[in-house]
Structure formats: C-alpha cells, structure tokens
Amino acid sequence: MNLSDLNALPKPAFTDTLGAIFEHSPWVAEGAHVAAPFATIESLHAAMVGVVDQASLDQQLALIRAHPDLAGKAALAGELTAESTSEQKGAGLDRLTPDEFANFHRLNDAYQAKFTFPFIIAVRGHDRHSILAAFETRLLNDAESERAEALRQIARIAGFRLADLLKD
C-alpha cells in the first residue's frame, strides 16, 4: 500500500490497516488518524509514537505487555503475530540450541520478575548473541529506565513495520 492510499482511508479502515504496527494495540493507529494526511512515512511514525507518548502509564504498560517473550512459549506454540514471527526468525531465534533456549528462558523469567513486562528489543540487525548481551545489560537497569527503553524499542519496531508495509 502506498501512503496516498492510506491517507484516503476512513478511520476504521486506517485503524485496521495499521492495527498491528504496535503489537495488539490498534488504539495507537486510531489515535494517530486525527493527524492525517501524512506527507511521509516518518511523519506517520512520529504521530503514532506521539500517541504512545501521550498515553497513560497504564496504556503504555499494556502496550509493552502485549509483546511476546523472545523465543518464549508463544513462539513455540505458534501463537505469535505474523510480524513477530518474521522478526524473531530474522534474528535466528527459531534456530536456538537447547542451551541457548534455556538461557533465553532464564533471562525472560528474570526480566519479567524484575520489571513485570517482557524484554523488548527491535531484533532487526541483531542476532541471538547480541540479543542475549542486551538482555544481560538491560537487566541492570532500574524500572523507569527500562520502561522508557522498552517504549523506544517498540517505536523502532513500529518504524520497521511501517517501512515494510508502506511506500511513499
């Protein structure tokens, strides 16, 4: 789809089209619609990130918690969104050794226990080794810093998804 076609959509169709850009959170696309028409994909992305930035703490936490664990139970059960499946495969998370899988599982559990939400990283450009290193480093963060970092990572993921979906 191109940006011109997206700009012409009524709010329900716009929301349906962009509803998966922010994981299981179509309210972001719905809120960004008021800023249409968009001159660039970047301006659309900025509007969507602005909706998240203006959201309540509870809404932001719900958005963060809508993301799956990396290489977690949802991936094993085939329950990820198409976007998350593709992203995790691209980083090699579908080809973990048993030891790597156990390490991801241990880190997911430790992270969840500390922050009460899943570890989020825009995996594009990463491999399982760099993701594990980021996991270890970010476990040292305080809760507020990590919530902010999770939202930054979500914004990066959304930018990649928009670029994959739309053409100027």
Stockholm file with secondary structure:
# STOCKHOLM 1.0

chainA/1-168         MNLSDLNALPKPAFTDTLGAIFEHSPWVAEGAHVAAPFATIESLHAAMVGVVDQASLDQQLALIRAHPDLAGKAALAGELTAESTSEQKGAGLDRLTPDEFANFHRLNDAYQAKFTFPFIIAVRGHDRHSILAAFETRLLNDAESERAEALRQIARIAGFRLADLLKD
#=GR chainA/1-168 SS CBHHHHHTSCHHHHHHHHTTTSTTCHHHHHHHGGGCSCSSHHHHHHHHHHHHHHSCHHHHHHHHHTSCCTTCHHHHTTCSCHHHHHHHHHTTTTSCCHHHHHHHHHHHHHHHHHHSSCCCCCCTTCCHHHHHHHHHHHTTSCHHHHHHHHHHHHHHHHHHHHHHHCBC
#=GC SS_cons         CBHHHHHTSCHHHHHHHHTTTSTTCHHHHHHHGGGCSCSSHHHHHHHHHHHHHHSCHHHHHHHHHTSCCTTCHHHHTTCSCHHHHHHHHHTTTTSCCHHHHHHHHHHHHHHHHHHSSCCCCCCTTCCHHHHHHHHHHHTTSCHHHHHHHHHHHHHHHHHHHHHHHCBC
//
